[in-house]
Structures are given as C-alpha cells and as structure tokens.
Amino acid sequence: MTTLLYRGNEYVQQNKAAETSPVQLTYRRNVYQGRLNEAALHNVALTGVQLTYRGVSYTR
C-alpha cells in the first residue's frame, strides 16, 4: 500500500488508485472570450441593483 502525507500526518491508502488515462485539456480562445464578454454584459445589467447583506442594503 502507498503511504500518503497530509498536513504532516501519514496515512496508508486504503483504495487502489484509479487507472485512467490522462485527459488532454485544450484552450479555446473564442469560447473564453465569448464567456468573458457575456459576464461583462451581465455585470453591466446588474448596475443599480439593490442588494441586502445581513440586513444592510447596498446599491450596486
């Protein structure tokens, strides 16, 4: 069994590690830019919204 170290404490791994193949991640600039623009538009739409946090009201 494998010995694991977490915050200074050693543990013996009880389960076998998953034997999956690694996943190749990709960066898609157009998807990222599109979602960034959507978030910016959503934030502009929230301007002037009345928010309340712990009984205190705020205007954004």
C-alpha positions in Angstrom: 0.0 0.0 0.0 1.0 3.6 -0.6 1.8 5.9 2.3 0.3 9.4 1.9 1.3 12.5 3.7 -1.3 15.2 4.5 -0.5 18.2 6.8 2.3 16.3 8.4 0.3 13.1 9.1 1.0 9.9 7.3 -1.9 7.7 6.1 -2.0 4.4 4.4 -4.0 4.5 1.2 -7.0 2.1 1.6 -8.2 2.1 -2.1 -6.3 1.5 -5.3 -5.6 4.5 -7.4 -7.8 4.8 -10.5 -6.0 3.6 -13.6 -7.4 6.1 -16.1 -5.6 7.6 -18.9 -4.7 11.3 -18.6 -7.0 13.9 -20.2 -5.7 16.4 -22.6 -7.1 19.9 -21.8 -7.5 22.4 -24.6 -7.7 26.2 -24.6 -10.3 27.6 -26.9 -9.8 31.4 -27.1 -13.1 32.1 -28.8 -15.1 30.3 -26.1 -13.2 32.0 -23.3 -13.6 35.5 -24.9 -17.3 34.9 -25.5 -17.9 33.9 -21.9 -15.9 36.8 -20.7 -18.0 39.2 -22.8 -21.2 37.6 -21.5 -20.1 38.1 -17.9 -19.2 41.7 -18.6 -22.7 42.3 -20.2 -24.3 40.6 -17.2 -22.4 42.8 -14.8 -23.5 46.0 -16.7 -27.1 44.8 -16.5 -26.7 44.5 -12.6 -25.8 48.2 -12.2 -28.4 49.9 -10.0 -29.5 46.7 -8.3 -30.5 46.8 -4.7 -28.6 44.2 -2.6 -29.1 43.2 1.0 -26.4 41.5 3.1 -27.0 40.7 6.7 -29.8 43.3 6.9 -27.8 46.1 5.4 -28.9 47.4 1.9 -26.5 48.3 -0.8 -26.9 49.8 -4.3 -24.6 48.4 -6.8 
